[in-house]
Structures are given as C-alpha cells and as structure tokens.
C-alpha cells in the first residue's frame, strides 16, 4: 500500500484508458479523480490503496452496484 504522504498526483494513470490527464475534485469526505480522456471518475483512496488497476471500480460502477441491491428491497 502506498503512503499518503508520498503521494504524487502526476503518478496516477486512469485505470481504464491509462491517461495521466486527471482532474482532482476534493470534498471534506474524500476526493475523486476524473479522467479527461474517458470521463470516468475514481475515488482517490482506491487509486492509492489498490495495487491492481483492474480491481478499481469507477464511481459509476460503485453506484450501479449499490442501486442493484436497493432495487431488491
């Protein structure tokens, strides 16, 4: 796992298209990075803590997963 203090923004590449053109959106609860090439958004903490990019879900994928469970209720 990478240390947050050693974080270098320019080292992140989009897990989908591999572009390094990412825009960071920060809130009190955390931050997201949006790829300017493919438009997908990812939680910053996932990019820092998950080593294999193929295991990182986009924000849209996470919301679809949650929505599927809410429909079952």
Secondary structure, 3 states (H helix, E strand, C coil): CCCHHHCCHHHCCCCCCCCCCEEEEEECCEEEEEECCCCCEEEHHHHHHCCCHHHCCCHHHHHHHHHHHHHHC
